[in-house]
Amino acid sequence: MNIVVLVKQVPDSGAERTLSASDNTVERGSASNVINEMDEYAIEEALKIKEAHGGEVTVLTVGPSGATDSIRKALSMGPDKAVHVADDALHGSCAVATSKVLAAALGQLNADLILCGAESTDGRVQVVPHMLAERLGVAALTGARKLTVDGSQLTIERQTDEGYEVVTASTPAIVSVWDTINEPRYPSFKGIMAAKKKPLQSLSLGDLGVAGDEVGFAGATSQVLEWSKRPARSGGAKVIDEGTGGEQLVAYLATEKFV
């Protein structure tokens, strides 16, 4: 089975994140950038499928030149090769434009199965898997907490607030996963060294037949007009019980519309 895993480099969610004052995009140059957490679970699922059914795993990334670091880390987990779409014109691209570029790259990779995280920690819009399915004309099995492969038949348990739904489809298909699906492996020293020699193909927009004015700020369907940092946390309300504590508490809850 030919499996492609979509991997995005994002600012570390454990560190302070901010937007650039010049163009209101996510500040990546000075940030501590890592693999999007959900994508690590997608990589692990791809490797498990390869181990059980054979095939090849390719990592696909759209991002700046610095994303190579995350690609090599992804390869150290066990995938066979990677494709990196990098072009200065991509800066400022919205989800719609990003899905167009990813679809163009996937069109050259002939994937049976496309795996990705259910969301990215920087954008958190959860729409790219659906957009890709529409552009590629394949099934979308999204929000998976479990994936079963039986030949060309795919079955997932789609995680919901109430439990899960069972959804099936045939390959080719795209599956997005949550962090409940598995436990990603840690790269071994051997894997880290091997990753340095694994094939990494670089593609530009021209290689994909995508015009520069279809992506970036020029092709964006949405943009951030203004932003501000989260206000500092203030001290909470204190209730001193001198016989009327209960009344004060109820009055406060009513003010905050909890009761």
C-alpha positions as CSV (number, residue, x, y, z in Angstrom):
1,M,0.0,0.0,0.0
2,N,1.3,3.4,-1.0
3,I,0.7,5.7,2.1
4,V,1.3,9.4,2.2
5,V,1.4,11.2,5.6
6,L,0.8,15.0,5.7
7,V,3.2,16.6,8.1
8,K,3.1,20.3,9.1
9,Q,5.8,22.2,11.0
10,V,4.2,24.5,13.7
11,P,5.4,26.6,16.6
12,D,5.7,24.5,19.8
13,S,2.4,24.7,21.6
14,G,4.2,24.5,24.9
15,A,5.9,27.8,24.2
16,E,4.5,31.3,23.8
17,R,3.1,31.9,20.3
18,T,2.4,35.1,18.6
19,L,1.6,36.7,15.2
20,S,4.0,38.8,13.2
21,A,3.4,42.6,13.5
22,S,4.2,43.1,9.8
23,D,1.6,40.9,8.2
24,N,-0.5,39.2,10.9
25,T,0.8,35.7,10.1
26,V,2.0,33.2,12.6
27,E,5.6,34.1,13.8
28,R,7.8,31.2,12.8
29,G,11.2,32.6,12.4
30,S,12.0,33.1,16.1
31,A,9.7,30.3,17.3
32,S,10.6,26.8,18.5
33,N,9.2,24.9,15.6
34,V,8.2,21.2,15.8
35,I,6.1,18.6,14.1
36,N,2.4,19.2,14.6
37,E,1.5,16.9,17.4
38,M,-1.5,15.2,15.7
39,D,0.7,14.4,12.7
40,E,3.0,12.3,14.8
41,Y,0.0,10.0,15.5
42,A,-0.7,9.9,11.7
43,I,3.0,8.9,11.1
44,E,2.7,6.1,13.7
45,E,-0.5,4.8,12.1
46,A,1.1,4.7,8.7
47,L,4.1,2.8,10.0
48,K,1.8,0.2,11.7
49,I,-0.1,-0.3,8.5
50,K,3.1,-0.7,6.6
51,E,4.4,-3.3,9.1
52,A,1.1,-5.2,8.8
53,H,0.4,-5.0,5.1
54,G,3.6,-3.9,3.5
55,G,4.1,-0.9,1.2
56,E,5.8,2.5,1.4
57,V,5.3,5.6,3.6
58,T,6.0,9.0,2.2
59,V,6.0,12.2,4.2
60,L,4.6,15.3,2.4
61,T,5.1,18.8,3.8
62,V,4.2,22.3,2.5
63,G,6.3,24.9,4.3
64,P,9.4,27.1,4.3
65,S,12.9,25.8,3.9
66,G,13.2,25.5,7.7
67,A,10.6,22.8,7.7
68,T,13.3,20.4,6.6
69,D,14.2,19.9,10.3
70,S,10.8,18.5,11.0
71,I,10.8,16.4,7.9
72,R,14.0,14.7,9.0
73,K,12.6,14.1,12.4
74,A,9.5,12.6,10.8
75,L,11.7,10.3,8.7
76,S,13.6,9.2,11.8
77,M,10.4,7.6,13.1
78,G,10.5,5.2,10.1
79,P,8.9,6.6,6.8
80,D,10.8,5.8,3.6
81,K,11.0,9.1,1.9
82,A,9.7,12.7,1.9
83,V,8.5,15.4,-0.4
84,H,8.8,19.1,0.5
85,V,6.9,21.8,-1.3
86,A,8.7,25.1,-0.6
87,D,8.2,28.4,-2.4
88,D,8.4,32.0,-1.2
89,A,5.0,32.7,-2.8
90,L,3.3,30.3,-0.3
91,H,3.7,32.7,2.6
92,G,0.3,33.9,3.8
93,S,-1.6,31.1,2.2
94,C,-5.0,30.2,3.7
95,A,-6.4,26.7,4.2
96,V,-8.1,26.8,0.7
97,A,-4.8,27.6,-1.1
98,T,-2.9,25.1,1.0
99,S,-5.3,22.4,0.1
100,K,-4.8,23.2,-3.6
101,V,-1.0,22.9,-3.3
102,L,-1.3,19.7,-1.3
103,A,-3.8,18.2,-3.8
104,A,-1.4,19.1,-6.7
105,A,1.5,17.3,-4.9
106,L,-0.7,14.3,-4.0
107,G,-1.7,14.0,-7.7
108,Q,1.9,13.1,-8.4
109,L,2.3,10.6,-5.6
110,N,-0.6,8.2,-6.5
111,A,-1.4,7.4,-2.8
112,D,-3.7,4.6,-1.8
113,L,-4.1,6.1,1.6
114,I,-3.5,9.7,2.8
115,L,-3.1,10.1,6.6
116,C,-3.0,13.3,8.6
117,G,-3.7,14.8,12.0
118,A,-7.3,15.9,12.6
119,E,-6.0,19.5,13.2
120,S,-2.9,21.6,13.4
121,T,-2.1,23.4,16.6
122,D,-1.5,26.7,14.9
123,G,-4.6,26.9,12.7
124,R,-7.0,24.5,14.3
125,V,-9.6,24.8,11.5
126,Q,-9.9,21.0,10.8
127,V,-10.9,21.6,7.2
128,V,-7.9,20.6,5.1
129,P,-8.7,16.8,5.0
130,H,-12.2,17.6,3.7
131,M,-10.9,20.0,1.2
132,L,-8.4,17.5,-0.1
133,A,-11.0,14.8,-0.4
134,E,-13.2,17.1,-2.5
135,R,-10.3,18.2,-4.7
136,L,-9.0,14.6,-5.2
137,G,-12.5,13.0,-5.5
138,V,-11.8,10.5,-2.8
139,A,-13.5,9.5,0.4
140,A,-12.8,11.4,3.7
141,L,-12.8,9.3,6.9
142,T,-12.2,12.0,9.5
143,G,-11.7,12.2,13.2
144,A,-10.5,8.5,13.6
145,R,-9.7,7.0,16.9
146,K,-9.2,3.6,15.3
147,L,-8.4,2.5,11.7
148,T,-8.7,-1.0,10.3
149,V,-7.4,-2.0,6.9
150,D,-8.7,-5.0,5.1
151,G,-7.3,-5.1,1.6
152,S,-8.8,-2.0,-0.1
153,Q,-11.5,-1.6,2.6
154,L,-11.0,1.0,5.3
155,T,-13.0,1.1,8.5
156,I,-12.7,3.8,11.2
157,E,-14.2,4.6,14.5
158,R,-14.9,8.3,14.3
159,Q,-14.6,9.9,17.7
160,T,-17.6,12.0,18.8
161,D,-18.7,13.7,22.0
162,E,-21.2,10.9,22.7
163,G,-18.9,8.0,21.7
164,Y,-18.0,6.9,18.2
165,E,-19.4,6.2,14.7
166,V,-18.3,3.4,12.4
167,V,-17.5,4.6,8.9
168,T,-16.2,2.6,5.9
169,A,-14.8,3.4,2.5
170,S,-12.5,2.0,-0.2
171,T,-9.1,3.2,-1.1
172,P,-8.0,5.7,-2.3
173,A,-9.1,7.7,0.7
174,I,-7.9,10.3,3.3
175,V,-8.0,9.6,7.0
176,S,-7.5,12.2,9.7
177,V,-6.7,10.9,13.2
178,W,-6.9,12.1,16.8
179,D,-4.3,11.4,19.5
180,T,-6.4,8.5,20.9
181,I,-5.5,6.3,18.0
182,N,-2.1,5.1,19.1
183,E,1.1,6.0,20.9
184,P,3.8,7.4,18.6
185,R,7.2,5.7,18.8
186,Y,10.4,7.5,19.7
187,P,13.0,7.8,17.0
188,S,16.0,5.4,17.7
189,F,19.6,6.5,17.2
190,K,19.7,4.2,14.2
191,G,16.5,5.9,12.8
192,I,17.9,9.3,13.3
193,M,21.1,8.5,11.4
194,A,19.2,6.7,8.7
195,A,16.9,9.7,8.2
196,K,19.8,11.8,7.0
197,K,20.2,9.6,4.0
198,K,16.6,9.0,3.1
199,P,15.3,10.6,-0.2
200,L,13.9,14.1,0.2
201,Q,12.5,15.6,-2.9
202,S,11.9,19.4,-3.1
203,L,9.2,20.8,-5.3
204,S,8.2,24.4,-6.2
205,L,4.8,25.7,-7.3
206,G,6.1,25.6,-10.9
207,D,6.7,21.9,-10.5
208,L,3.1,21.4,-9.5
209,G,1.6,23.7,-12.1
210,V,0.2,26.1,-9.5
211,A,0.4,29.9,-10.2
212,G,1.9,32.2,-7.6
213,D,-1.2,34.4,-7.5
214,E,-3.3,31.4,-6.5
215,V,-1.6,31.1,-3.1
216,G,-0.1,33.4,-0.5
217,F,-1.8,36.7,0.3
218,A,-2.8,37.2,-3.3
219,G,-4.9,34.0,-3.4
220,A,-6.1,34.0,0.2
221,T,-9.8,33.7,0.9
222,S,-9.4,34.8,4.5
223,Q,-6.9,37.0,6.4
224,V,-6.3,38.3,9.9
225,L,-7.1,42.0,10.0
226,E,-6.0,42.7,13.6
227,W,-5.0,40.9,16.8
228,S,-4.0,41.5,20.3
229,K,-2.3,39.4,23.0
230,R,-4.4,37.7,25.6
231,P,-4.9,40.0,28.6
232,A,-3.0,39.1,31.8
233,R,-5.0,37.1,34.3
234,S,-6.5,39.2,37.1
235,G,-7.2,38.1,40.6
236,G,-10.5,36.2,41.2
237,A,-13.4,37.5,43.2
238,K,-13.1,36.7,46.9
239,V,-16.0,35.9,49.1
240,I,-15.6,36.3,52.8
241,D,-18.3,34.4,54.7
242,E,-19.6,36.4,57.6
243,G,-23.0,34.8,57.5
244,T,-23.9,35.8,53.9
245,G,-21.3,33.8,52.0
246,G,-23.9,31.7,50.3
247,E,-25.9,34.7,49.1
248,Q,-22.7,36.4,47.8
249,L,-21.7,33.3,45.9
250,V,-25.2,33.0,44.3
251,A,-25.2,36.7,43.4
252,Y,-21.7,36.3,41.7
253,L,-22.8,33.2,39.8
254,A,-25.9,35.1,38.6
255,T,-23.8,38.0,37.5
256,E,-21.6,35.6,35.4
257,K,-24.8,34.0,34.1
258,F,-24.0,30.6,35.5
259,V,-27.4,30.4,37.3
